[in-house]
């Protein structure tokens, strides 16, 4: 890929070594891929599984921030 720009390479690649952490979350029956943010937040990246109407729902739109509080279930 060729990239023509006047922006210095140092600015383009300054965050290249930062590794983002992704996980999957099911919310109201919709499976989402989210990027974990500092604190108890997550940003929606994309819908992995859901109904057709879920793709038009602004609550599940990419870029939306949600509260991410993981819980552990003890099944005995």
N, C-alpha and C positions, 0 to 999 in steps of 0.2 A: 504494500500500500504506500502510495506517495502522499505526503502531507506538505502542502505549501502554506507557509504562514510567516508573518513578521514577528511572531511571539518567540522569545528565546526558549531554547530547549529546556533550560533550567526551570522555567515556569510551567511548562507542559508536564514535565516528569517529576515535579517536586513532591507529589504524594504517591508516587508509584510503589513505594515500599510499604505503604499502609495496607494491612490486610483487613478486609471487611468480614464480619461474621454474619452468616445467614442461617436461618432456621425456618422450620415450617410450623405454622400455627393454624389450628382450626377454630374459626370464630363463627358462631351461628350456622354451622353446617357448611361453611365455605373454607376450603383449605388455601392458605395464603403463604407465600414466601416473604419473609420479613428480614430486614437488616437490623441487627441489634445496635442500639445507641447507648451512650452512657446513661446511667441511672436506670429507671424502670420504663424506658421508652423503646419503641421499635418503629421502623418506617416500612410501610408496605412496598414491596418490590413488584409483585405480580400475583394474580390469581392462578392457583394450580388446579383447583377443582371447584366447580360451582355450577349453579343453574345459569341459563342465558340471561335472566334478569339481574343476576349478581354482577355481571360485567358492566351494566349501566348504573349500578348503585354507587353514588359518590363516596359512600363510607368505605368502599373497598378499592378506591382508585389508587394507583401507584403514587407514592409521595405522601400519602396520608400518614400521620403519626398516630400510634395507638399506645395504650398503656400495656406493658408486658410484665406480668407478674406470674412467673412459672410456679406451678404447684406440683407436689409429689403425691401420688395416690398410693395408699397402703392396701393392697388387695390380699386378703387372707382367705 
